Amino acid sequence: MLRYTTFLILSLFLTGCGEEGGTVNDAESLAAAIKAAQPGDVIKLANGTYNGLEVIFTGVGTTDAPITLTVEEKGQVFLEGQSFLQMSGEHLKVEGLVFRNGFTPVSEVISFRTGKEDICNNCRVTECVIDNYNPAERFDSDLWVALYGKNNRFDHNLLTGKRNQGVTLAVRLDTEASRENFHQIDHNYFGHRPVLGSNGGESLRIGTSHYCESNSNTLVTSNYFYRCDGEVEIISNKSGQNIYQGNTFFESKGTLTIRHGNEVTIKNNFFFGNGVENTGGIRIINAKQTVVNNYAEGLTGYRFRSALTVMNGVPNSPLNRYVQVTDSEASNNVFIDCDNIQFCVGSDEERSAVPENCKVADNVFVNRKPGKIFSVFDDISGITFTGNLLSPGIEPLQTEGFTTREIELEEAANSVEIPLNTTAGDSVRAGIPAMATPENTGVSWYPRPQEELFFGGGKVIEVQAGTNTLWEAAKNAGTGDIIRLTESGEYLQTKSLDLTHPIIVEAAPGLTEKPVLLFEKTTLFNIENGGGLTLRGVKVDGRECNDRPLNAVVRTSRYSMIRNYKLFIEDCDFVDLNINHSFNVLQVFKNTMADSIVLRNSSFRNITGSVLALDKETDDIGVYNAENVVVENCLFDDIGQAAIVLHRGGSDESTLGPRITVDHCTFDEIGSDKKWNKSGAAIRLHGVQLAQIHNSIFDDSAPFQLHLVVGEPVVMLKNTVFSGGTKLEDNGEPYRTENLLLGAPEPLTKMADGTAIGTKLSE
Ligand code: CA
């Protein structure tokens, strides 16, 4: 009897509390356990880190007895290197896997198939994590998760930090066996997805244009989208009869887009823009769409990223273009402090089919800032407006169907503000219990991804003048550290500084003269993948550089950068970058992307190259080198090549960048190097989506070149003077100007060294 009891306890221990399958700790034992698995078995991956584990999970379980692949302890099992999961069969369940520190060598990280015909039905992936699992090349495309088959569930997973091209989670309909699938995607946490600067940055896509006439019948409910900024579509719906309900979009720069497919329902979703630029809501295309009971707050986007966008279509549209919006409604939605509601967006010669038999009813629009929120780009007679309420101060779209009155707001749970005594408010309130929050989505046992630390927050490292003192400090600096130059004088670097995390280099306060940075190598700072730089209060002098062409003060990695970088230059002087030709302030390379480049209160004099030449993406496929460029209070004097070039080619409309602002700047003798200034311009903007050139002066310079090519770019030239032979060259596309002076006589005000460089003209 005693012997029998011991045996029983031992076997319970070995097989994990009576279930077959057992604990495995390498690829061989895992494969053997999978092969032997019977319905009801539970296979556990032992705690530890697995490098390059290829999990091929096949089997047939039953509704009551699925085959489960799980982990010994959640949060203690990591799949790294080139690991991936493929599964096929029936009633399989996977939970607890964490993919990190690597990338998938195949097309997907988690795939609901093991071959074209070998797919999953009635399977579930829950509580898995994919964290920054990216290849080194930003345009090597992959999917993190791909659903095939039918009746599968993907829930309570955490997907964060996708930085390369390719959708985060895709539902594929490419075989009959994957259509009308009734998948459920719920309670997942989609973490930060940075701007990709190209198509292919969607967080979720259901279908493709190829199969968009098929129904998918996927339910997407109670998912949380945190700063999903990859491209204009946070979600790209490309199939029919899908339902989006209870999802929350937090400060995400895009929209839930019904790109293709009919009979889609979008109800009781929550959009929080909090005033962040380019945040959007819902974009409607195609037929029989239902957009009801949604809540949107603080969305600032326009055009494709408006709080509500109703598109124009293409008559007899091919599958991959824009089907006319017909028989659709947007009702009982609440919009609070949203900047734009736009109809017939995209109207042009091709997109000439206006909405037909549509209804916009009983929506509530409350704005605390008075103004215009409605824009109409074509004939809206095919839309019936009824019962919409506006708070005072909002300019009505039309009299019919809009009533203005005071609307009282009540703060409900999760910061939702309910307009009292409105049907829309009541409908939104009814959706709050199913609303996604950071707490009820993703997994509880894996650290919630932190926002990226960018500049500051680190320690201060003090440095004195001398040779390589800065280099030594930078070598030991951590993320966000501040290297402070404590005295005026010369800081000579004989080696380049490779930055793999963001640092600040700044002059100590109170110095009478700016510290001078000198360098001997081709570059002073190399922003490598993960790096970033703030340069503040210093003078950079090129006189000690090698006598070779193509020197640069700052350059990006020569290789693909998966992480976007930031470069801030404030209160700095750049002088005599003229050792040889084509000496640039910033030299970028292909497959690199600046999130932001800001030049402020700085001067650039006697430079043979460019200050910012952001023109290395020359494939003309909608890709570009910088999302936001801001140049304020700067003086450019005697620059051999174009001071600023910003290039985005092609006809793709997936991005709202690049964007540039130039304000209170003076450009004098720019672009005079006939041999090396290939663009022949002083500034050249090509395919830029938002350009604001204000309060600036161009004198004795090459032309200002403007090439407006795609996506209704917004260009505003205001209070700007072109004199001394400088002229504006454009490609004839419309742009707006105000108080533009061409060839005005000598209005240029020369700036004193080191002082603020405002050149404000009369407004
Ligand atoms: Ca897209």
Residues whose N, C-alpha, C, O or C-beta is under 5 A from the ligand:
A	BS01	CA	N199 G200 E233 S654
